[in-house]
Amino acid sequence: MKGFKIFLTKAKKNSYALVGEKEEKRLADGAKELVLNDGLFSYRDRYYGFDPFTGEEVVFYNKKPIWVMNYSGRCISKDIPSKEIYDFLKKYLKLLYITINLHTIVDD
């Protein structure tokens, strides 16, 4: 679908790794949610917990889901605090997404 790869990359660049918890909406069921809308595309990342955590990313086109990814994780180290590990991961995800140039993505 034309525009999907660019939109998904843009959504990931502008979600958890870049804005983190300060832009999250807290839902009544305890989930945390990040949303991005751009034309007919919309992106939702909704997750529960911290350590462990589980979540789901969904891309909608014209209000219909066209891509879904579920994820979960936990820290197994007892030597390093979970927050320190997640802060490290967020920092490097942010660097990764910042280096992606949207103009170089081939969007068939």
C-alpha positions, 0 to 999 in steps of 0.5 A, a space after each residue: 500500500 502506497 505510503 504505508 512504510 513511510 507512515 509506519 517509520 514516521 509513527 515509530 520515530 514519533 512515539 515511545 522512543 522519542 516522546 516516551 511517557 510524557 505524551 502517553 494517554 492513560 486509559 481506564 483499564 490501566 493501559 498507556 497509549 500513544 497515537 499518531 494520525 496523518 491523513 487516512 493513516 493512524 497509528 496506535 501503540 497501547 501497552 500494559 505494565 513496566 516489568 514485565 510489559 505487553 503491548 500492541 501496535 496497530 496501523 489503520 488505513 481509512 479506519 480499518 486495521 492493516 498492520 498489527 504487531 504484538 510485543 512483550 518483555 521483561 528484564 531478567 537481570 538482577 544486577 541492573 535495575 529495570 529502569 536503567 535498562 529501559 532508559 538505555 534501550 529508549 536512548 538507542 531506539 531514539 538514535 536509530 529512528 533519528 538516523 532514518 531518513 524518510 526520503 530514502 524509504 522505497 514505498 511500493 
